[in-house]
Amino acid sequence: MVRNPLTPEERERGERLGRLLRAARGGSMTEVAASAGISAETLRKIETGRAPTPASFTVAAPARALGLSMDDLAGRCAPARAGGGFAGVP
């Protein structure tokens, strides 16, 4: 299966998700990954934007470990207003 290239918006959304998770984590990546049941490398890829379109269950695990709502993450990563920018994140 050939994957279509990501749009700039998809790449930006992945980077924004990574920044949100990294900011919420605050502590050890290894501890959060273990608590979430994913590898530290997977969490690192999400946080650095190297996995810009992770599966929802892959995002849900660290979000749950960090006490974050998937609805909140989705809202803060989605394109916002006509004028540019993204919802809820500088």
Backbone torsions as a table, in degrees:
resi	resn	phi	psi	omega
1	MET	NA	131.6	178.7
2	VAL	-93.8	130.8	-179.7
3	ARG	-95.7	132.6	176.5
4	ASN	-67.6	144.7	177.1
5	PRO	-60.8	148.4	178.0
6	LEU	-73.2	145.6	175.2
7	THR	-78.6	161.5	175.3
8	PRO	-57.0	-35.3	179.7
9	GLU	-66.5	-39.8	178.3
10	GLU	-66.2	-40.6	177.3
11	ARG	-63.8	-44.3	179.4
12	GLU	-63.5	-40.8	178.7
13	ARG	-62.0	-41.5	177.3
14	GLY	-64.1	-40.9	178.1
15	GLU	-66.1	-39.4	179.4
16	ARG	-65.3	-42.5	176.8
17	LEU	-58.9	-45.6	179.1
18	GLY	-59.3	-43.9	179.1
19	ARG	-63.5	-40.0	179.2
20	LEU	-63.2	-46.5	179.5
21	LEU	-64.9	-42.5	-179.4
22	ARG	-63.0	-43.1	179.9
23	ALA	-65.5	-39.4	179.8
24	ALA	-70.9	-32.4	-176.9
25	ARG	-64.4	-51.9	178.8
26	GLY	63.4	-42.9	-176.5
27	GLY	-102.3	-145.4	-173.8
28	SER	-70.9	127.0	176.3
29	MET	-62.6	-40.9	-178.2
30	THR	-62.3	-42.7	-179.9
31	GLU	-65.3	-44.1	179.8
32	VAL	-65.4	-43.6	179.1
33	ALA	-61.1	-44.9	179.4
34	ALA	-62.9	-42.5	178.5
35	SER	-63.5	-33.5	-178.9
36	ALA	-83.6	-15.0	-178.3
37	GLY	78.3	26.1	176.2
38	ILE	-124.9	165.5	179.4
39	SER	-76.9	153.2	176.0
40	ALA	-61.4	-33.7	178.8
41	GLU	-64.6	-39.6	177.6
42	THR	-63.2	-45.8	178.7
43	LEU	-62.7	-41.1	178.5
44	ARG	-60.5	-43.6	179.8
45	LYS	-63.1	-40.7	178.6
46	ILE	-66.1	-46.5	-177.2
47	GLU	-64.9	-30.1	-178.2
48	THR	-94.0	-2.0	179.6
49	GLY	83.1	5.4	178.4
50	ARG	-75.3	-13.0	174.0
51	ALA	-124.1	73.8	-171.2
52	PRO	-70.7	-16.8	179.8
53	THR	-131.1	61.5	-179.3
54	PRO	-68.5	154.9	176.9
55	ALA	-62.0	150.3	-176.6
56	SER	-59.7	-37.3	179.6
57	PHE	-68.7	-26.2	177.4
58	THR	-73.5	-29.4	175.9
59	VAL	-82.4	-36.6	-177.1
60	ALA	-62.5	-36.2	-176.7
61	ALA	-62.8	-54.3	178.1
62	PRO	-69.3	-31.0	177.2
63	ALA	-60.7	-46.2	179.0
64	ARG	-62.2	-43.5	-179.8
65	ALA	-62.2	-29.0	-179.4
66	LEU	-94.7	-0.9	-179.7
67	GLY	74.6	27.2	-179.6
68	LEU	-100.9	144.7	176.3
69	SER	-85.1	136.7	176.0
70	MET	-63.2	-35.8	177.7
71	ASP	-61.4	-43.3	179.3
72	ASP	-64.5	-45.7	178.6
73	LEU	-60.1	-46.0	-179.2
74	ALA	-61.2	-44.0	-180.0
75	GLY	-64.5	-36.3	-177.8
76	ARG	-80.8	-15.1	179.0
77	CYS	-99.7	-15.3	-176.2
78	ALA	-77.0	147.9	173.7
79	PRO	-57.9	141.9	-174.9
80	ALA	-100.2	-106.8	-168.9
81	ARG	-89.4	162.3	173.2
82	ALA	-68.8	126.2	-169.9
83	GLY	123.3	-6.7	178.4
84	GLY	102.4	176.4	178.9
85	GLY	81.5	177.9	179.1
86	PHE	-127.8	157.1	-176.4
87	ALA	-68.7	130.6	166.6
88	GLY	70.6	-0.4	-178.8
89	VAL	-133.7	130.6	180.0
90	PRO	-67.7	NA	NA
